[in-house]
Amino acid sequence: MGNGIRYKFHRSVIILSKYLETSYYRRFYNIQKQIEKQFIKRFGRKPNLESPQTYNEKLQWLKLYWRDEKAARCADKLLVRDYVREKNLGNILNELIAVYDDVRQINIDELPQAFVLKTTHGSGWNIICKNKHQIDWEESFLMLEGWMHRNYYYGVGEWVYQNLKPRIICEKYLQGEDGNPPVDYKFLCFDGEPKLLFVCLERFSDSGLKVDFYDMEWNKMPFRRYYPNSDVILKKPEQFDEMVAISRKLAEGFPFVRVDLFAINDRVYFSELTFFPGSGYEPFDPEEYDYLLGSYLTLPKSEEVIK
């Protein structure tokens, strides 16, 4: 797989196109103009970056003015595993099967029937494999090649990804009772304290992804952010208190971070840390909740902006 003439040709085209794209961005990219353009597209107005009030505005401010090397390390899907261990939480890490510096290093025959491939330097660049014999690996490898030669920073301005080394990790496939990936619990943490969370449901359904928010007392909250709500109220997971404690540990020292966890049977698993959910471009309905979450986010003082 990945050695035919067609594959080599398309791989060369992808690498060249991504090289030209990156060269263009490095020369002409203006992060503030890009932020304003995208924000106007989603919200119909410019963001208030001088005195941001909403959650989405404050995420844009953090893109522009906040820097923390630890955050960049935690955005890396491989290096974050060391951070989790340093917090004495190595027991929540999923099994790491392999690490690759090049797509051509991947040998599907050596991998188990089910697994997940993730690029370490971006967001959402994953291949979820439930049966390796049912996937077109030539097409999947070309998709991975595109991701490996792309810098996620350009276009969204999420600086935590700008200087990460592109790699691919292979992890054990985790599944819920229905055989699909399990429900993930995404805790929104402000100054190290989880204030609320959301869960993603029906991700693989015909009707599409549903997102529900819950407060820390497990009450479903009456708003939506970009994606529609579901019609169900989930049962509070038995591991909820443990997940809250884990989120506090992992969020310590950050003005804001989203901690993503899985709860499967009696065990909690770590998924990822996200510093700019939805890249700060997902409207709330009603809008007042954008202001409510914004009130939770205390922006760093000038002497704390760069660490």
HELIX and SHEET records of a PDB file:
HELIX    1   1 ILE A    5  PHE A   28  1                                  24    
HELIX    2   2 ILE A   31  PHE A   43  1                                  13    
HELIX    3   3 TYR A   55  TYR A   65  1                                  11    
HELIX    4   4 GLU A   69  ALA A   75  1                                   7    
HELIX    5   5 VAL A   80  GLU A   86  1                                   7    
HELIX    6   6 GLY A   90  ILE A   92  5                                   3    
HELIX    7   7 VAL A  103  GLN A  105  5                                   3    
HELIX    8   8 ILE A  108  GLU A  110  5                                   3    
HELIX    9   9 LYS A  132  GLN A  134  5                                   3    
HELIX   10  10 TRP A  137  MET A  148  1                                  12    
HELIX   11  11 TYR A  153  VAL A  156  1                                   4    
HELIX   12  12 TRP A  159  TYR A  161  5                                   3    
HELIX   13  13 PHE A  240  ALA A  251  1                                  12    
HELIX   14  14 PRO A  277  GLY A  280  5                                   4    
HELIX   15  15 GLU A  288  TYR A  296  1                                   9    
HELIX   16  16 SER A  302  GLU A  304  5                                   3    
SHEET    1   A 4 LEU A  96  TYR A 100  0                                        
SHEET    2   A 4 ILE A 168  LYS A 172 -1                                        
SHEET    3   A 4 PHE A 115  THR A 119 -1                                        
SHEET    4   A 4 ASN A 126  CYS A 129 -1                                        
SHEET    1   B 5 LYS A 210  ASP A 215  0                                        
SHEET    2   B 5 GLU A 193  LEU A 201 -1                                        
SHEET    3   B 5 ASP A 184  PHE A 190 -1                                        
SHEET    4   B 5 PHE A 256  ILE A 264 -1                                        
SHEET    5   B 5 ARG A 267  THR A 274 -1                                        
SHEET    1   C 2 ARG A 224  ARG A 225  0                                        
SHEET    2   C 2 PHE A 284  ASP A 285 -1                                        
END                                                                             
